[in-house]
């Protein structure tokens, strides 16, 4: 059946003076955006900046992050670190998944991460990490005081039953695991040093980044037809007269918040106008 169908298909050729190539990137392939435009542009002599996923969730080396799967947090601070040096920070919402982290702040951070020099090797060597501040509105001293008040409230309870006012229920087992405090330890037996370490954990909950999720899960594609080969005033190719580009097929990308849609609209308007 396939052979018969294939043989019955005929290609019709249209001759025209001008063409707009607006085939999109490689993300969301179910919509038909499969990267075909890159091949077309390359065959016509254009340089293609290697397509990469952007605005995409991140996987971590820590497998037990699955303990917090589904926990969505608001008003948290995140930092991306390269060899313990901060190169991106943000504030807002994030989400824990079975493979790592996601949510608006994480997606935006991925746009910076993909531009880190020698990234592949640094990911393999576990030199890239994400640091989450669960209580960014509180200084270390104020957070310690807050924890002490909670402990005084639940003074006769076990440690595992004293964190309900401070954290989502699904996060508590993970935090207990890495706090260094026995879960069945009575609250009134917890030392000042242990309380301090707990506060540090809440202010600097750190995970090693392993890799990006697949490009099929990315919101947008970074990379594409080199902007050096496109007239930015008209969107016309500098190589092929009458060939224009619009949207994600071009090597342009931005944060979440409608900016990538604006790129698509603006480049399409310029291309169509010319």
C-alpha positions as CSV (number, residue, x, y, z in Angstrom):
1,X,0.0,0.0,0.0
2,X,2.8,2.4,0.9
3,X,4.6,1.7,-2.4
4,X,1.4,2.3,-4.4
5,X,0.7,5.5,-2.5
6,X,4.2,6.8,-2.9
7,X,4.2,6.1,-6.6
8,X,1.0,8.0,-7.0
9,X,2.3,11.2,-5.4
10,X,3.5,13.9,-7.8
11,X,5.5,16.9,-6.9
12,X,4.2,20.2,-8.3
13,X,6.8,23.0,-8.9
14,X,5.8,26.6,-8.4
15,X,7.9,29.3,-9.9
16,X,8.1,32.6,-7.9
17,X,10.3,35.6,-7.4
18,X,10.3,35.5,-3.6
19,X,9.9,32.8,-0.9
20,X,9.7,33.0,2.9
21,X,11.2,30.1,4.8
22,X,9.3,29.9,8.1
23,X,9.4,26.2,9.0
24,X,10.2,26.7,12.7
25,X,12.8,24.9,14.8
26,X,13.0,21.4,16.1
27,X,11.0,21.7,19.3
28,X,7.4,20.5,19.4
29,X,7.8,18.1,16.4
30,X,4.2,17.0,16.7
31,X,3.3,20.3,15.2
32,X,5.4,19.5,12.1
33,X,8.4,21.5,13.3
34,X,11.0,18.9,12.6
35,X,14.0,21.0,11.5
36,X,13.5,20.6,7.8
37,X,14.1,24.3,7.3
38,X,17.7,23.9,8.4
39,X,18.4,21.3,5.7
40,X,16.8,23.5,3.1
41,X,18.8,26.6,4.1
42,X,22.0,24.6,4.3
43,X,21.5,23.2,0.8
44,X,21.1,26.8,-0.4
45,X,24.5,27.7,1.0
46,X,23.5,29.1,4.4
47,X,25.4,28.5,7.7
48,X,23.4,26.6,10.3
49,X,24.3,27.3,14.0
50,X,23.8,23.9,15.6
51,X,20.2,23.6,17.0
52,X,20.0,23.0,20.7
53,X,17.0,22.8,23.2
54,X,16.3,26.1,25.1
55,X,13.7,26.9,27.7
56,X,13.9,23.2,28.6
57,X,13.8,21.3,31.9
58,X,17.0,20.0,33.4
59,X,18.0,16.6,34.6
60,X,20.1,16.1,37.8
61,X,22.5,13.5,38.9
62,X,20.7,13.0,42.1
63,X,18.2,10.2,41.4
64,X,16.4,10.6,44.8
65,X,15.1,14.0,43.7
66,X,12.1,11.8,42.6
67,X,11.1,11.9,46.3
68,X,9.9,15.5,45.6
69,X,8.3,14.8,42.2
70,X,5.3,17.1,41.7
71,X,6.2,19.7,44.3
72,X,5.6,23.1,42.9
73,X,7.2,26.1,44.6
74,X,6.6,29.8,44.4
75,X,8.8,32.7,45.4
76,X,12.0,30.7,45.6
77,X,15.5,31.9,44.5
78,X,17.6,29.8,42.1
79,X,21.3,30.2,41.1
80,X,23.2,28.3,38.4
81,X,26.9,27.8,39.2
82,X,29.8,26.9,37.1
83,X,32.6,25.5,39.3
84,X,30.9,27.1,42.2
85,X,30.8,30.5,40.5
86,X,27.3,32.0,39.9
87,X,26.5,32.8,36.3
88,X,22.7,33.1,36.5
89,X,20.2,33.8,39.3
90,X,16.4,34.2,39.2
91,X,13.4,34.4,41.5
92,X,10.0,32.9,41.0
93,X,8.3,29.5,40.4
94,X,9.9,26.1,39.9
95,X,8.9,22.5,39.9
96,X,10.5,19.2,41.0
97,X,10.1,16.3,38.6
98,X,11.0,12.6,38.5
99,X,14.2,13.5,36.5
100,X,15.2,16.9,38.0
101,X,13.8,20.4,37.9
102,X,11.5,22.5,35.7
103,X,9.2,25.5,35.9
104,X,9.6,29.1,34.7
105,X,12.8,30.0,36.5
106,X,14.5,26.8,35.5
107,X,13.4,27.1,31.9
108,X,14.8,30.6,31.7
109,X,18.1,29.4,33.3
110,X,18.5,26.8,30.5
111,X,18.9,29.6,27.9
112,X,22.0,30.7,29.8
113,X,23.3,27.3,30.6
114,X,23.5,26.2,26.9
115,X,25.9,29.1,26.3
116,X,28.4,28.1,28.9
117,X,31.9,27.5,27.5
118,X,32.9,23.8,27.3
119,X,29.5,22.8,28.6
120,X,29.4,19.1,27.6
121,X,32.6,18.4,29.6
122,X,31.5,20.4,32.6
123,X,28.2,18.5,32.7
124,X,30.1,15.2,32.6
125,X,32.4,16.3,35.3
126,X,29.5,17.5,37.5
127,X,30.8,21.1,37.6
128,X,27.4,22.7,36.8
129,X,25.0,22.9,39.7
130,X,21.7,24.6,40.6
131,X,21.3,26.1,44.1
132,X,17.8,26.7,45.4
133,X,17.0,29.1,48.2
134,X,13.7,27.9,49.6
135,X,13.3,30.9,51.9
136,X,14.8,33.9,50.0
137,X,12.9,36.4,52.0
138,X,14.7,35.4,55.2
139,X,18.3,35.9,56.1
140,X,20.2,32.9,57.7
141,X,19.7,34.5,61.1
142,X,15.9,35.1,60.6
143,X,15.5,31.6,59.2
144,X,17.2,30.1,62.2
145,X,14.9,32.1,64.5
146,X,11.9,30.9,62.5
147,X,13.0,27.2,62.8
148,X,13.6,27.7,66.6
149,X,10.1,29.1,67.0
150,X,8.7,26.0,65.2
151,X,10.8,23.7,67.3
152,X,9.5,25.4,70.5
153,X,6.0,24.9,69.2
154,X,6.6,21.2,68.6
155,X,9.1,20.7,71.3
156,X,7.9,17.2,72.4
157,X,7.5,15.9,68.9
158,X,9.9,14.0,66.7
159,X,11.9,16.0,64.1
160,X,10.0,14.4,61.2
161,X,6.7,15.9,62.6
162,X,8.0,19.4,63.2
163,X,8.5,20.7,59.7
164,X,4.9,20.9,58.5
165,X,4.7,24.7,58.9
166,X,8.0,25.3,57.1
167,X,7.9,22.9,54.1
168,X,5.4,21.1,51.7
169,X,4.8,17.6,53.1
170,X,6.4,15.9,50.1
171,X,9.7,17.7,50.6
172,X,10.1,16.8,54.3
173,X,11.5,13.3,53.8
174,X,14.2,14.6,51.4
175,X,15.1,17.5,53.7
176,X,15.3,15.2,56.7
177,X,17.6,12.8,54.7
178,X,20.1,15.5,54.0
179,X,19.8,17.5,57.2
180,X,22.0,15.1,59.2
181,X,19.3,14.9,61.9
182,X,17.7,11.6,62.8
183,X,14.0,11.7,61.8
184,X,12.9,10.3,65.2
185,X,15.0,12.6,67.3
186,X,13.0,14.7,69.7
187,X,12.9,18.3,68.8
188,X,14.1,19.5,72.2
189,X,17.2,17.4,71.7
190,X,18.3,19.0,68.5
191,X,21.4,21.1,68.9
192,X,22.1,24.7,67.8
193,X,24.6,23.4,65.3
194,X,22.1,20.9,63.8
195,X,19.6,23.8,63.6
196,X,22.2,25.8,61.7
197,X,22.9,23.1,59.2
198,X,19.2,22.7,58.6
199,X,18.9,26.4,57.8
200,X,21.9,26.2,55.5
201,X,20.2,23.3,53.6
202,X,17.0,25.3,53.1
203,X,19.0,28.3,51.9
204,X,21.3,26.3,49.6
205,X,19.5,23.1,48.4
206,X,22.0,22.1,45.7
207,X,21.8,19.6,42.8
208,X,24.3,18.7,40.1
209,X,23.0,19.2,36.5
210,X,23.4,16.2,34.3
211,X,21.9,17.3,31.0
212,X,19.1,19.1,29.2
213,X,15.8,17.2,28.6
214,X,15.4,16.2,24.9
215,X,14.8,19.0,22.3
216,X,11.3,17.5,21.8
217,X,10.4,18.7,25.3
218,X,11.9,22.2,24.8
219,X,9.7,25.3,24.4
220,X,12.0,26.7,21.7
221,X,15.1,25.9,19.7
222,X,18.3,27.8,20.0
223,X,20.4,27.8,16.8
224,X,19.4,27.9,13.2
225,X,20.2,30.0,10.1
226,X,23.0,32.4,11.0
227,X,21.8,36.0,11.5
228,X,25.1,37.1,9.8
229,X,23.7,35.9,6.5
230,X,20.3,37.7,6.8
231,X,19.5,41.3,6.2
232,X,18.0,42.4,9.6
233,X,16.0,45.2,7.9
234,X,14.2,43.0,5.4
235,X,14.8,39.4,6.6
236,X,16.2,38.7,3.1
237,X,19.0,36.3,2.6
238,X,22.4,37.8,1.8
239,X,23.2,34.7,-0.2
240,X,20.1,34.0,-2.2
241,X,18.2,36.9,-3.7
242,X,14.4,36.6,-3.1
243,X,14.8,34.2,-0.2
244,X,13.5,35.5,3.2
245,X,13.4,34.0,6.7
246,X,11.0,34.3,9.6
247,X,10.6,32.8,13.1
248,X,12.5,30.1,14.8
249,X,14.3,28.8,11.8
250,X,16.6,31.8,12.4
251,X,19.3,31.6,15.1
252,X,17.4,33.8,17.6
253,X,15.9,32.9,21.0
254,X,14.8,34.6,24.2
255,X,13.2,34.0,27.6
256,X,9.7,32.9,28.4
257,X,7.1,35.6,28.5
258,X,6.0,36.1,24.9
259,X,9.4,37.2,23.7
260,X,9.8,34.3,21.3
261,X,6.4,34.9,19.9
262,X,7.3,38.5,19.4
263,X,10.4,37.4,17.4
264,X,8.2,35.3,15.2
265,X,5.7,38.1,14.6
266,X,8.2,40.8,14.0
267,X,10.4,38.8,11.6
268,X,7.3,37.6,9.7
269,X,6.1,41.2,9.4
270,X,9.4,42.3,8.0
271,X,9.7,39.4,5.6
272,X,6.1,39.9,4.3
273,X,6.5,43.6,4.0
274,X,9.5,43.2,1.8
